[in-house]
Amino acid sequence: MKKRTEKRLALIWCVLVICAAVIGLMVGHGWASFNGYLKADTQTNVTIGPVLSVSDGFTPVVTLTLGSADEAEIIKHAGTAVTDISGLTMAAIGSADGYYYLTLTAAVLDTEGRLTVLINDDSLILPVRQDFMVQNANVYDSLHAAATTDYLQTDLLQIGGVTQSATDLKDFADDSYDPATDSVKLVLTTTTNTDMRGTNSAALASVLGAAVGASISADLAAVKAETVLILSDSSELQNDWKNAGRLDAILDIIAADTTTDIPTTITAVKADTALILSDSSEIQGDLKDGGRLDTIFDSILTDTGTTLDDLVDDLEGRLTAARAGYLDELAAANIPADLDAVLLDTGTTLQTSLDSLTNSAGEPGQGAPPASAPLVDKIAYLYKFSRNLIYTTASRINIYNDAGAVVDHKSTISDDGVTFKREEFVTGP
């Protein structure tokens, strides 16, 4: 009797273990639940788990990697083949043993519909299966994005089972309505208006006033004639302003010659003009009688006991012929000649000096950068050091030539853990 009871208990224990394993597979793995919606063609992170040990079916596994798993793949909607995902990123979630985040790239989310993730490692974990639904971007954003971010696109194709065209919904309004022949009645009846009639010249005169010419009709004819001229002129201006018109062509030439953006320049000029008007208004207020500057001038004249007329007369007396000649030398016609003479004496021209700054030039050659060099050469060394190949070792910095094959300059470096030191650059190699 005792042996029979022990056998029954052992059998019941085996059945319970098998049931527990089956339930674990059904709940966590073999029949995975739906895990949410994904946005098509958009990279995202999804949660994978629980990942459980194959040895007992309940211990969380935190060491799973896609690269070492026996299988790591996905099955896309209506697919008959798997897509390998062993190269994707998957990392364990530190505060949730047995759970991982998996980065699904846009490339694997290129098919709308069901997406199944399958991961298996026979010696480590129970099989993992998780299902997702990939949605079109518009549908996903309209359902899951923040309010007013996107709206679900809907297109009307039928009304009452009848296909509608893009421009004609007459079947919706009235089956007998034909827009080609039918019209819409706007007014059925009107009432007589006795307040104003076109034949009542006295009433018109009381409203419009007396005629400027022979009559109101003559005035209207004159306005009409002027309007025709205005329309003619405006039509001509419109033709001139349109693309390739006369004024447009002139502006294009000006813009090309001056390398400027005329609308941008006009905007800048308007802004500057506004500032000038503001300043000039302030100055006008200062100069007017009783203004700030006028008050200051009055105080100066009072303190010095002079008047502006006396000062002008004094200046005219002091301005001798010799001094007037000095002023004549500052005339615009003399300045270019004086500048030419200065440039001739120094053996330079402005254009040559400008060309030396703007012309293309090769990089400095191999050698130690000099302590004293022209500014252009110093800039060239800076450009070479920022552009060319640089190798840095524990003890030296090497600056290579343009081809990246020869060390043109080098510098010894050292670091004792407290101070980093770089010596002057010397010639390579």
C-alpha positions in Angstrom: 0.0 0.0 0.0 2.8 2.4 0.9 4.7 1.7 -2.3 1.6 2.3 -4.3 1.0 5.7 -2.7 4.6 6.7 -3.3 4.3 5.8 -7.0 1.1 7.9 -7.2 2.7 10.9 -5.6 5.7 10.6 -7.9 3.4 10.4 -10.9 1.4 13.5 -9.7 4.7 15.4 -9.2 5.8 14.6 -12.8 2.4 15.8 -14.2 2.7 19.0 -12.2 6.2 19.7 -13.5 5.2 19.1 -17.1 2.1 21.3 -16.7 4.2 24.1 -15.2 6.6 23.9 -18.1 3.8 23.9 -20.7 2.1 26.9 -19.0 5.5 28.7 -18.9 5.9 28.1 -22.6 2.3 29.3 -23.4 2.4 32.4 -21.3 6.0 33.6 -21.9 7.1 32.1 -25.1 5.4 29.5 -27.3 2.2 31.7 -27.7 3.5 35.2 -27.2 1.0 38.0 -26.6 0.6 41.1 -28.8 3.2 43.7 -27.8 2.0 46.9 -29.5 2.1 49.0 -32.6 5.2 50.3 -34.4 5.6 53.1 -36.9 6.7 52.0 -40.4 10.1 53.0 -41.7 11.0 54.6 -38.3 13.7 53.2 -36.0 12.4 52.4 -32.5 13.2 50.4 -29.3 10.9 47.6 -28.2 10.9 45.5 -25.0 11.8 41.8 -25.3 11.0 39.4 -22.4 10.7 37.7 -20.1 13.8 35.6 -21.2 13.9 32.5 -19.0 16.5 29.8 -18.4 16.0 26.6 -20.3 17.2 24.6 -17.3 14.2 25.4 -15.0 11.9 27.6 -17.1 11.6 30.4 -14.6 15.0 31.9 -13.8 15.6 35.2 -15.7 18.5 35.2 -18.1 20.6 38.4 -18.3 23.4 37.3 -20.5 21.6 36.7 -23.8 23.2 38.4 -26.9 21.8 38.3 -30.5 25.2 37.6 -32.0 25.7 34.4 -30.0 22.1 33.1 -30.1 21.3 30.1 -32.3 18.5 32.1 -34.0 17.8 35.8 -34.1 15.3 36.7 -36.8 12.0 38.3 -37.7 9.1 37.3 -39.9 7.4 40.2 -41.7 3.7 40.3 -42.6 2.7 37.6 -45.0 6.3 36.6 -45.3 7.5 33.1 -46.1 11.2 33.7 -45.2 12.9 35.0 -42.1 15.1 38.1 -41.9 18.3 37.9 -39.8 18.6 40.5 -37.0 21.7 39.2 -35.2 23.5 42.4 -36.1 20.9 44.7 -34.4 21.5 46.2 -31.0 19.9 44.4 -27.9 20.9 45.1 -24.3 19.6 43.9 -21.0 17.6 46.3 -18.9 19.5 46.5 -15.6 16.5 47.0 -13.3 14.4 44.3 -14.9 16.1 40.9 -15.0 15.1 38.8 -18.0 14.0 41.9 -20.1 15.9 43.5 -22.9 15.4 46.5 -25.2 15.8 45.7 -28.9 16.5 48.5 -31.5 14.5 47.8 -34.6 15.9 49.8 -37.5 13.9 51.5 -40.2 15.1 48.9 -42.7 13.4 46.0 -40.8 10.2 48.1 -40.4 9.6 48.5 -44.1 6.5 46.3 -44.3 3.1 47.2 -42.7 1.3 44.4 -40.9 2.2 41.8 -38.3 5.9 41.5 -37.4 7.1 38.5 -35.4 10.5 38.5 -33.4 12.0 35.1 -32.8 15.0 34.5 -30.6 16.3 31.0 -29.6 19.4 29.6 -27.9 18.9 26.0 -27.1 21.6 25.7 -24.4 20.6 29.0 -22.6 16.9 30.1 -22.9 13.4 29.0 -23.7 12.3 30.1 -27.2 11.2 33.8 -27.3 8.5 35.0 -29.6 6.9 38.5 -29.6 4.5 39.9 -32.1 4.0 43.6 -33.1 1.9 45.4 -35.6 3.6 47.8 -38.0 1.4 50.7 -39.1 1.6 53.3 -41.8 3.2 56.5 -40.5 0.0 58.6 -41.0 -2.1 56.0 -39.2 0.5 55.6 -36.3 0.9 59.4 -35.8 -2.9 60.1 -35.9 -3.5 57.4 -33.2 -0.4 57.6 -31.0 1.4 61.0 -31.5 0.7 64.1 -29.4 -2.6 65.9 -30.0 -2.7 67.9 -33.2 0.6 66.3 -34.4 -1.1 64.5 -37.2 -4.6 63.6 -38.5 -5.8 60.4 -40.1 -6.0 60.9 -43.9 -9.4 60.0 -45.3 -10.4 60.2 -49.0 -14.1 60.2 -50.1 -14.5 57.6 -52.9 -18.2 56.7 -52.6 -21.4 58.1 -51.2 -24.3 55.7 -50.7 -22.3 53.0 -52.6 -22.0 55.3 -55.7 -18.4 56.2 -56.9 -17.8 59.9 -56.9 -15.4 61.9 -59.2 -12.9 64.4 -57.9 -14.9 67.4 -59.2 -18.5 66.4 -59.4 -20.6 65.3 -56.3 -23.9 66.1 -58.0 -25.3 62.6 -57.2 -24.9 63.4 -53.5 -27.0 66.6 -53.9 -29.6 65.6 -56.4 -29.7 62.7 -58.9 -31.6 65.0 -61.4 -29.2 67.9 -61.0 -26.8 68.5 -64.0 -24.3 71.3 -63.5 -23.9 71.6 -67.3 -27.5 72.7 -67.9 -29.1 73.5 -64.5 -28.6 76.8 -62.7 -29.2 77.9 -59.1 -31.9 80.5 -58.4 -30.5 83.2 -56.1 -33.5 85.7 -56.1 -37.1 84.9 -56.7 -38.7 88.3 -56.0 -37.7 91.9 -55.3 -39.4 95.0 -53.9 -39.6 98.4 -55.5 -36.9 100.8 -54.3 -38.1 104.4 -54.2 -35.1 105.9 -52.4 -32.9 106.4 -55.4 -33.5 106.2 -59.1 -30.9 106.8 -61.9 -33.3 109.3 -63.6 -33.7 111.4 -60.5 -30.9 113.9 -61.1 -31.8 116.0 -58.1 -31.4 113.0 -55.8 -28.1 112.1 -57.4 -26.8 115.6 -57.0 -27.8 115.6 -53.3 -25.6 112.5 -52.8 -22.8 113.1 -55.3 -22.5 116.8 -55.1 -22.4 119.3 -58.0 -20.7 118.3 -61.3 -17.1 119.5 -61.8 -17.5 119.6 -65.6 -20.5 120.1 -67.7 -22.4 117.3 -66.0 -22.0 114.3 -63.7 -22.0 112.0 -66.8 -19.2 114.2 -68.3 -17.2 113.8 -65.1 -17.7 110.0 -65.2 -16.5 110.0 -68.8 -13.4 111.9 -67.9 -12.6 109.6 -65.0 -13.2 106.6 -67.3 -10.8 108.1 -69.9 -8.1 108.7 -67.2 -8.7 105.1 -65.9 -8.0 103.7 -69.4 -4.7 105.6 -69.5 -3.8 104.4 -66.0 -4.6 100.8 -66.9 -2.5 101.2 -70.0 0.5 102.5 -68.0 0.1 99.9 -65.3 -0.1 97.2 -67.9 3.1 98.5 -69.4 4.7 98.6 -66.0 3.5 95.0 -65.2 5.1 93.8 -68.5 8.3 95.7 -67.5 8.4 94.1 -64.0 7.5 90.5 -65.0 10.3 88.0 -65.4 12.6 89.0 -68.4 10.7 92.4 -68.7 12.6 95.6 -69.3 12.9 96.7 -65.6 13.4 93.1 -64.5 16.3 92.7 -67.0 17.9 96.0 -65.8 17.6 94.9 -62.2 19.1 91.5 -63.0 22.1 93.2 -64.7 22.6 95.5 -61.7 22.4 92.6 -59.3 24.9 90.6 -61.4 27.3 93.6 -61.6 27.1 94.4 -57.9 26.7 90.7 -56.7 23.9 91.8 -54.4 20.4 90.6 -53.6 18.3 93.6 -54.3 15.3 92.7 -52.1 17.7 92.0 -49.2 19.5 95.3 -49.9 16.3 97.2 -50.1 15.2 95.7 -46.7 18.5 96.7 -45.2 18.3 100.2 -46.7 14.8 100.6 -45.3 16.0 99.6 -41.8 18.9 102.0 -42.0 16.6 104.7 -43.3 14.3 104.2 -40.4 17.2 104.6 -38.0 18.4 107.7 -39.9 14.9 109.3 -39.7 14.8 108.5 -36.0 18.2 110.1 -35.5 17.4 113.1 -37.7 14.1 113.7 -35.9 16.0 113.7 -32.6 18.6 116.1 -34.0 15.9 118.4 -35.4 14.3 118.5 -32.0 17.7 119.4 -30.5 18.4 122.2 -33.0 15.1 123.9 -32.9 14.7 127.0 -30.8 14.8 125.9 -27.1 16.1 122.4 -28.0 19.1 120.7 -26.3 21.8 121.8 -28.7 20.3 125.2 -29.2 20.3 125.7 -25.4 24.0 124.5 -25.3 25.0 126.9 -28.1 23.2 129.8 -26.4 25.1 128.9 -23.2 28.4 128.8 -25.0 27.8 132.2 -26.7 26.8 133.7 -23.4 29.9 132.3 -21.7 32.3 133.4 -24.4 30.5 136.7 -25.1 30.4 136.0 -28.8 28.0 135.4 -31.6 28.2 133.0 -34.5 28.3 135.9 -36.9 31.4 137.3 -35.1 33.1 133.9 -35.2 32.4 133.5 -39.0 33.8 136.9 -39.7 36.9 136.1 -37.6 37.4 132.8 -39.6 37.1 134.7 -42.9 39.7 137.2 -41.8 42.1 134.4 -40.8 41.6 132.4 -44.0 44.5 133.8 -46.0 45.3 132.9 -49.6 48.0 130.4 -48.5 45.7 128.7 -46.1 43.0 128.5 -48.8 45.6 126.7 -51.0 46.0 124.0 -48.4 42.3 123.4 -48.5 42.4 123.2 -52.3 45.0 120.4 -52.0 42.3 118.4 -50.3 40.0 118.6 -53.4 38.8 115.3 -54.7 40.7 115.8 -58.0 44.1 116.0 -56.1 43.7 113.0 -53.8 44.2 110.2 -56.4 47.3 111.9 -57.7 48.7 112.2 -54.2 48.0 108.5 -53.4 49.6 107.5 -56.7 52.7 109.4 -55.7 52.8 107.7 -52.3 52.4 104.3 -53.9 55.1 105.1 -56.4 57.5 106.1 -53.7 56.9 102.9 -51.8 57.1 100.7 -54.9 53.6 99.2 -54.3 50.2 99.4 -55.7 46.9 98.7 -53.9 45.9 96.1 -56.4 49.2 94.2 -56.0 48.8 94.3 -52.2 45.3 93.0 -52.5 46.3 90.3 -55.0 48.9 89.0 -52.5 46.1 88.5 -50.0 43.5 86.9 -52.3 45.5 84.9 -54.9 45.7 81.1 -54.4 49.0 79.9 -53.0 50.5 76.5 -52.1 51.0 75.4 -48.5 54.4 76.1 -46.7 57.0 73.5 -47.4 58.9 71.3 -45.0 60.9 73.1 -42.3 60.6 74.8 -38.9 58.0 77.6 -38.9 60.0 80.9 -38.5 59.6 83.0 -35.4 59.1 86.1 -37.6 57.2 85.8 -40.8 54.7 87.8 -42.9 51.1 87.6 -41.8 50.1 85.8 -45.0 52.7 83.0 -44.2 51.6 82.7 -40.6 48.0 82.2 -41.8 49.2 79.6 -44.3 50.9 77.6 -41.5 47.6 77.8 -39.5 45.6 76.6 -42.5 48.1 73.7 -43.1 48.0 72.6 -39.5 44.2 72.6 -39.5 43.8 70.8 -42.8 46.5 68.2 -43.3 47.0 64.8 -41.8 48.2 64.8 -38.2 49.5 61.8 -36.3 50.0 62.0 -32.5 52.0 59.4 -30.5 52.8 59.4 -26.8 55.9 61.5 -27.5 55.5 63.3 -30.8 53.0 65.3 -33.0 53.7 64.8 -36.8 52.2 67.2 -39.4 52.2 65.7 -42.9 52.3 67.3 -46.3 49.3 67.7 -48.6 49.8 64.2 -50.0 49.9 62.7 -46.4 53.1 60.9 -47.2 55.9 63.0 -45.7 56.3 64.6 -42.3 56.9 68.3 -42.9 56.9 69.4 -39.2 57.1 67.7 -35.9 56.9 68.5 -32.2 58.0 66.6 -29.1 55.3 66.2 -26.4 55.3 64.8 -22.8 52.9 64.2 -20.0 53.9 63.4 -16.4 50.3 63.0 -15.3 50.2 66.6 -14.0 51.6 68.8 -16.8 51.2 68.3 -20.6 54.1 69.9 -22.5 54.5 70.5 -26.3 57.8 71.8 -27.7 58.2 74.1 -30.7 57.6 72.6 -34.1 60.7 71.8 -36.0 61.4 70.5 -39.5 60.5 66.9 -40.4 60.7 64.2 -41.2 
